[in-house]
Amino acid sequence: MKNYFKHGLHGPLDVFPSKEKRKYIIASEIIKQFEVGKVYVEKEVNDLLATIYPDFATVRRFLIDYRFMIRSDDGTQYWIESGTHATT
């Protein structure tokens, strides 16, 4: 983790890894910044992710694609369900 979060886990991500396994590990840390059960609008998700990594859209997409975070069909709401990656 030190290779990716050079200022600690609560600091910015220096680089989003290219290898899937490493992305998964990084996403497991990033998702901890969100509250389970809380519904977020896209701007809230983007704002929080932007503090972690400048290309927040790439990170957001990974979180959605790998079911760390759920997105409504119309893309206006995001949330984390209990029992997903956020609690493991």
Rosetta constraint file for C-alpha pairs under 8 A:
AtomPair CA 1 CA 5 HARMONIC 5.94 0.50
AtomPair CA 1 CA 9 HARMONIC 7.69 0.50
AtomPair CA 1 CA 26 HARMONIC 7.58 0.50
AtomPair CA 2 CA 6 HARMONIC 5.28 0.50
AtomPair CA 2 CA 7 HARMONIC 7.92 0.50
AtomPair CA 2 CA 8 HARMONIC 6.97 0.50
AtomPair CA 4 CA 13 HARMONIC 5.65 0.50
AtomPair CA 4 CA 14 HARMONIC 5.36 0.50
AtomPair CA 4 CA 15 HARMONIC 5.90 0.50
AtomPair CA 4 CA 16 HARMONIC 7.39 0.50
AtomPair CA 4 CA 17 HARMONIC 7.91 0.50
AtomPair CA 5 CA 9 HARMONIC 5.66 0.50
AtomPair CA 5 CA 10 HARMONIC 7.94 0.50
AtomPair CA 5 CA 11 HARMONIC 6.40 0.50
AtomPair CA 5 CA 12 HARMONIC 6.21 0.50
AtomPair CA 5 CA 13 HARMONIC 4.91 0.50
AtomPair CA 5 CA 14 HARMONIC 6.02 0.50
AtomPair CA 6 CA 11 HARMONIC 7.59 0.50
AtomPair CA 6 CA 12 HARMONIC 7.82 0.50
AtomPair CA 6 CA 13 HARMONIC 7.45 0.50
AtomPair CA 6 CA 14 HARMONIC 6.86 0.50
AtomPair CA 7 CA 11 HARMONIC 5.17 0.50
AtomPair CA 7 CA 12 HARMONIC 6.95 0.50
AtomPair CA 8 CA 12 HARMONIC 7.98 0.50
AtomPair CA 9 CA 29 HARMONIC 7.45 0.50
AtomPair CA 11 CA 52 HARMONIC 6.71 0.50
AtomPair CA 12 CA 51 HARMONIC 6.45 0.50
AtomPair CA 12 CA 52 HARMONIC 4.24 0.50
AtomPair CA 12 CA 53 HARMONIC 6.01 0.50
AtomPair CA 13 CA 52 HARMONIC 5.42 0.50
AtomPair CA 13 CA 53 HARMONIC 5.40 0.50
AtomPair CA 14 CA 53 HARMONIC 7.23 0.50
AtomPair CA 15 CA 53 HARMONIC 7.77 0.50
AtomPair CA 16 CA 23 HARMONIC 6.84 0.50
AtomPair CA 16 CA 26 HARMONIC 7.90 0.50
AtomPair CA 16 CA 53 HARMONIC 7.92 0.50
AtomPair CA 16 CA 59 HARMONIC 7.84 0.50
AtomPair CA 17 CA 22 HARMONIC 6.05 0.50
AtomPair CA 17 CA 23 HARMONIC 5.58 0.50
AtomPair CA 18 CA 22 HARMONIC 7.50 0.50
AtomPair CA 18 CA 23 HARMONIC 6.96 0.50
AtomPair CA 19 CA 23 HARMONIC 6.24 0.50
AtomPair CA 20 CA 24 HARMONIC 6.15 0.50
AtomPair CA 21 CA 25 HARMONIC 6.44 0.50
AtomPair CA 22 CA 26 HARMONIC 6.17 0.50
AtomPair CA 23 CA 27 HARMONIC 5.96 0.50
AtomPair CA 24 CA 28 HARMONIC 6.18 0.50
AtomPair CA 25 CA 29 HARMONIC 6.76 0.50
AtomPair CA 26 CA 30 HARMONIC 6.28 0.50
AtomPair CA 27 CA 31 HARMONIC 5.94 0.50
AtomPair CA 27 CA 59 HARMONIC 7.81 0.50
AtomPair CA 27 CA 62 HARMONIC 7.82 0.50
AtomPair CA 27 CA 63 HARMONIC 6.66 0.50
AtomPair CA 27 CA 68 HARMONIC 7.64 0.50
AtomPair CA 28 CA 32 HARMONIC 6.97 0.50
AtomPair CA 28 CA 68 HARMONIC 7.81 0.50
AtomPair CA 28 CA 85 HARMONIC 6.76 0.50
AtomPair CA 28 CA 86 HARMONIC 6.69 0.50
AtomPair CA 29 CA 33 HARMONIC 7.75 0.50
AtomPair CA 30 CA 52 HARMONIC 7.97 0.50
AtomPair CA 31 CA 63 HARMONIC 7.78 0.50
AtomPair CA 31 CA 68 HARMONIC 6.87 0.50
AtomPair CA 31 CA 69 HARMONIC 7.82 0.50
AtomPair CA 31 CA 86 HARMONIC 5.87 0.50
AtomPair CA 32 CA 86 HARMONIC 6.12 0.50
AtomPair CA 34 CA 38 HARMONIC 7.98 0.50
AtomPair CA 34 CA 80 HARMONIC 7.57 0.50
AtomPair CA 35 CA 80 HARMONIC 7.10 0.50
AtomPair CA 36 CA 79 HARMONIC 7.02 0.50
AtomPair CA 36 CA 80 HARMONIC 4.91 0.50
AtomPair CA 36 CA 81 HARMONIC 5.78 0.50
AtomPair CA 36 CA 82 HARMONIC 6.06 0.50
AtomPair CA 36 CA 86 HARMONIC 7.41 0.50
AtomPair CA 37 CA 79 HARMONIC 6.20 0.50
AtomPair CA 37 CA 80 HARMONIC 5.69 0.50
AtomPair CA 37 CA 81 HARMONIC 5.63 0.50
AtomPair CA 37 CA 82 HARMONIC 6.96 0.50
AtomPair CA 38 CA 79 HARMONIC 5.90 0.50
AtomPair CA 38 CA 80 HARMONIC 7.15 0.50
AtomPair CA 39 CA 77 HARMONIC 6.31 0.50
AtomPair CA 39 CA 78 HARMONIC 5.68 0.50
AtomPair CA 39 CA 79 HARMONIC 4.87 0.50
AtomPair CA 39 CA 80 HARMONIC 7.92 0.50
AtomPair CA 40 CA 44 HARMONIC 5.97 0.50
AtomPair CA 40 CA 45 HARMONIC 6.45 0.50
AtomPair CA 40 CA 77 HARMONIC 5.60 0.50
AtomPair CA 40 CA 78 HARMONIC 5.00 0.50
AtomPair CA 40 CA 79 HARMONIC 6.08 0.50
AtomPair CA 41 CA 45 HARMONIC 6.57 0.50
AtomPair CA 41 CA 76 HARMONIC 5.74 0.50
AtomPair CA 41 CA 77 HARMONIC 4.84 0.50
AtomPair CA 41 CA 78 HARMONIC 6.15 0.50
AtomPair CA 42 CA 46 HARMONIC 6.06 0.50
AtomPair CA 42 CA 75 HARMONIC 7.54 0.50
AtomPair CA 42 CA 76 HARMONIC 5.99 0.50
AtomPair CA 42 CA 77 HARMONIC 6.39 0.50
AtomPair CA 42 CA 78 HARMONIC 6.89 0.50
AtomPair CA 43 CA 47 HARMONIC 5.90 0.50
AtomPair CA 44 CA 48 HARMONIC 6.16 0.50
AtomPair CA 45 CA 49 HARMONIC 6.08 0.50
AtomPair CA 45 CA 60 HARMONIC 7.73 0.50
AtomPair CA 45 CA 78 HARMONIC 7.64 0.50
AtomPair CA 46 CA 50 HARMONIC 5.84 0.50
AtomPair CA 46 CA 56 HARMONIC 6.18 0.50
AtomPair CA 46 CA 57 HARMONIC 7.27 0.50
AtomPair CA 46 CA 60 HARMONIC 7.58 0.50
AtomPair CA 47 CA 51 HARMONIC 6.69 0.50
AtomPair CA 48 CA 52 HARMONIC 7.04 0.50
AtomPair CA 49 CA 53 HARMONIC 6.12 0.50
AtomPair CA 49 CA 54 HARMONIC 7.85 0.50
AtomPair CA 49 CA 56 HARMONIC 5.23 0.50
AtomPair CA 49 CA 59 HARMONIC 7.42 0.50
AtomPair CA 49 CA 60 HARMONIC 7.42 0.50
AtomPair CA 50 CA 54 HARMONIC 5.23 0.50
AtomPair CA 50 CA 55 HARMONIC 7.06 0.50
AtomPair CA 50 CA 56 HARMONIC 5.19 0.50
AtomPair CA 52 CA 56 HARMONIC 7.71 0.50
AtomPair CA 53 CA 59 HARMONIC 7.78 0.50
AtomPair CA 55 CA 59 HARMONIC 6.97 0.50
AtomPair CA 56 CA 60 HARMONIC 5.98 0.50
AtomPair CA 57 CA 61 HARMONIC 5.99 0.50
AtomPair CA 58 CA 62 HARMONIC 6.28 0.50
AtomPair CA 59 CA 63 HARMONIC 6.23 0.50
AtomPair CA 60 CA 64 HARMONIC 6.28 0.50
AtomPair CA 61 CA 65 HARMONIC 5.94 0.50
AtomPair CA 62 CA 66 HARMONIC 5.95 0.50
AtomPair CA 63 CA 67 HARMONIC 6.02 0.50
AtomPair CA 63 CA 68 HARMONIC 4.91 0.50
AtomPair CA 63 CA 69 HARMONIC 5.50 0.50
AtomPair CA 64 CA 68 HARMONIC 6.10 0.50
AtomPair CA 64 CA 69 HARMONIC 5.12 0.50
AtomPair CA 64 CA 70 HARMONIC 5.96 0.50
AtomPair CA 64 CA 71 HARMONIC 6.82 0.50
AtomPair CA 67 CA 84 HARMONIC 7.37 0.50
AtomPair CA 67 CA 85 HARMONIC 7.53 0.50
AtomPair CA 68 CA 80 HARMONIC 6.85 0.50
AtomPair CA 68 CA 84 HARMONIC 6.29 0.50
AtomPair CA 68 CA 85 HARMONIC 5.30 0.50
AtomPair CA 68 CA 86 HARMONIC 6.46 0.50
AtomPair CA 69 CA 78 HARMONIC 6.69 0.50
AtomPair CA 69 CA 79 HARMONIC 5.71 0.50
AtomPair CA 69 CA 80 HARMONIC 4.90 0.50
AtomPair CA 69 CA 81 HARMONIC 7.56 0.50
AtomPair CA 70 CA 78 HARMONIC 5.54 0.50
AtomPair CA 70 CA 79 HARMONIC 5.32 0.50
AtomPair CA 70 CA 80 HARMONIC 5.99 0.50
AtomPair CA 70 CA 81 HARMONIC 7.54 0.50
AtomPair CA 71 CA 75 HARMONIC 5.82 0.50
AtomPair CA 71 CA 76 HARMONIC 7.45 0.50
AtomPair CA 71 CA 77 HARMONIC 5.71 0.50
AtomPair CA 71 CA 78 HARMONIC 4.46 0.50
AtomPair CA 71 CA 79 HARMONIC 6.65 0.50
AtomPair CA 72 CA 76 HARMONIC 6.32 0.50
AtomPair CA 72 CA 77 HARMONIC 5.31 0.50
AtomPair CA 72 CA 78 HARMONIC 6.40 0.50
AtomPair CA 80 CA 84 HARMONIC 7.05 0.50
AtomPair CA 80 CA 86 HARMONIC 7.12 0.50
AtomPair CA 82 CA 86 HARMONIC 7.38 0.50
AtomPair CA 82 CA 87 HARMONIC 6.59 0.50
AtomPair CA 83 CA 87 HARMONIC 6.03 0.50
AtomPair CA 83 CA 88 HARMONIC 7.49 0.50
AtomPair CA 84 CA 88 HARMONIC 7.12 0.50
